[in-house]
Amino acid sequence: MTDAATTSPAPMDIARQCAALHSRVFSRLITRHYNSRLADLGLRITQFTVLNAIKVSPPESIHQLAETLGMERTSLQRTVEMLINKGLVQSEPSGHKRSLGLTLTPQGEELYQQAVQRWQQAHEEFTRLVGQDNWDAVAGQLHQLSKQVKTTL
């Protein structure tokens, strides 16, 4: 029988190597940065990304939107309900089984246009901070790695 202490990684090794830890720390910092630029509009970056995904391609269902954003459907449902309650998003039958499609309301469209300007400011600040070339390379790698990991889930 093998001694668990010799086969288990040391806590400091875990802290240095854990992909989940480092990606979440980076994600939280980026989220704070974007949230600070959107705050006076009453939006968070998670809500803005949902509005943007709906704008890019209005989904036929919450499940389709969750797949697009790589989110758990239940977490996304709470965000979508909040956007509906704020009058920014509407749901209506999509014609696909009993699914409800999502679109921006006129109020949602107006707020989205304002938020795009704030997002652009935040994004320009972020890319100046990390370097545009660095971000382009990392974004490409993250996209590719996400596709690889998604195939295992």
C-alpha positions in Angstrom: 0.0 0.0 0.0 1.3 3.5 -0.9 1.6 6.2 1.6 -0.8 9.0 0.7 1.7 11.7 1.8 4.2 10.6 -0.9 1.6 10.4 -3.7 -0.4 13.5 -2.9 0.8 16.9 -4.1 1.9 19.4 -1.5 -0.6 22.2 -0.8 1.8 24.8 -2.2 2.1 22.8 -5.4 -1.7 22.8 -5.7 -1.8 26.5 -5.1 0.8 27.1 -7.8 -0.6 24.7 -10.4 -4.4 24.7 -10.0 -6.1 25.8 -13.3 -9.4 26.3 -11.5 -7.8 28.6 -8.9 -5.8 30.8 -11.3 -8.6 31.1 -13.9 -11.1 32.0 -11.2 -8.8 34.6 -9.6 -8.1 36.2 -13.0 -11.8 36.0 -13.9 -12.9 37.7 -10.6 -10.4 40.6 -11.2 -11.6 41.1 -14.8 -15.2 40.9 -13.6 -14.5 43.6 -11.0 -12.9 45.8 -13.6 -15.8 45.5 -16.1 -18.5 45.8 -13.3 -17.0 49.1 -12.2 -17.5 50.6 -15.7 -21.1 49.3 -16.0 -22.2 50.0 -12.4 -23.9 53.4 -13.0 -26.1 51.7 -15.7 -27.3 49.2 -13.1 -25.7 46.3 -15.0 -23.1 43.7 -14.2 -20.8 42.2 -16.8 -22.7 38.9 -16.4 -25.9 40.6 -17.4 -24.2 42.5 -20.2 -22.8 39.3 -21.7 -26.3 37.8 -21.6 -27.8 40.8 -23.4 -24.9 40.7 -25.9 -25.5 36.9 -26.6 -29.2 37.6 -27.1 -28.3 40.5 -29.5 -25.8 38.3 -31.5 -28.2 35.5 -32.0 -31.6 35.5 -30.3 -31.9 32.0 -28.7 -34.8 29.7 -29.2 -34.5 28.6 -25.6 -32.8 29.2 -22.3 -31.0 25.9 -22.8 -29.5 27.1 -26.1 -28.4 30.4 -24.5 -26.8 28.4 -21.6 -24.9 26.3 -24.1 -23.7 29.4 -26.0 -22.4 31.0 -22.8 -21.1 27.9 -21.1 -23.3 28.5 -18.1 -25.4 26.3 -15.9 -29.1 26.7 -17.0 -30.3 27.4 -13.5 -27.8 30.2 -12.9 -28.6 31.7 -16.3 -32.3 31.4 -15.6 -31.9 33.7 -12.5 -30.0 36.3 -14.6 -32.6 36.1 -17.4 -35.5 36.5 -15.0 -33.8 39.5 -13.4 -33.4 41.1 -16.9 -37.0 40.3 -17.7 -38.1 41.9 -14.4 -36.1 45.0 -15.2 -37.9 45.2 -18.6 -34.8 44.6 -20.6 -35.6 41.2 -22.1 -38.8 39.5 -23.2 -39.6 35.9 -23.7 -42.0 34.6 -26.3 -42.8 31.3 -27.9 -40.0 30.4 -30.3 -42.0 27.9 -32.3 -39.5 25.2 -31.2 -41.5 22.7 -29.1 -42.6 24.6 -25.9 -39.4 26.7 -25.7 -39.5 30.4 -25.1 -37.2 32.5 -27.2 -35.5 35.7 -25.8 -35.2 39.1 -27.3 -34.3 42.6 -26.1 -37.1 45.0 -25.4 -36.8 48.6 -26.7 -35.7 49.5 -23.2 -33.2 46.7 -23.2 -31.9 47.8 -26.6 -31.4 51.3 -25.4 -29.5 50.2 -22.2 -27.5 47.7 -24.3 -26.3 50.6 -26.6 -25.2 52.6 -23.6 -23.5 49.6 -22.0 -21.6 48.9 -25.2 -19.9 52.2 -24.8 -19.0 51.4 -21.2 -17.8 47.9 -22.2 -15.6 49.4 -24.9 -14.0 51.7 -22.4 -13.4 48.9 -19.9 -12.1 46.6 -22.7 -9.7 49.3 -24.0 -8.4 49.9 -20.4 -8.0 46.2 -19.9 -6.1 45.6 -23.1 -3.8 48.6 -22.4 -3.1 47.0 -19.0 -2.3 43.5 -20.3 -1.2 44.4 -23.8 -3.3 43.9 -26.9 -1.1 41.2 -28.4 -1.0 39.4 -25.1 -4.7 39.5 -24.8 -5.3 38.4 -28.4 -3.0 35.4 -27.8 -4.6 34.5 -24.4 -8.1 34.9 -25.8 -7.4 32.6 -28.7 -5.9 30.0 -26.3 -8.8 30.3 -23.9 -11.2 29.7 -26.8 -9.4 26.7 -28.0 -8.9 25.2 -24.5 -12.6 25.8 -23.7 -13.6 23.8 -26.8 -11.2 21.0 -25.8 -12.5 20.8 -22.2 -16.1 21.1 -23.3 -15.8 17.8 -25.2 -15.2 16.0 -21.9 -18.2 17.4 -20.1 
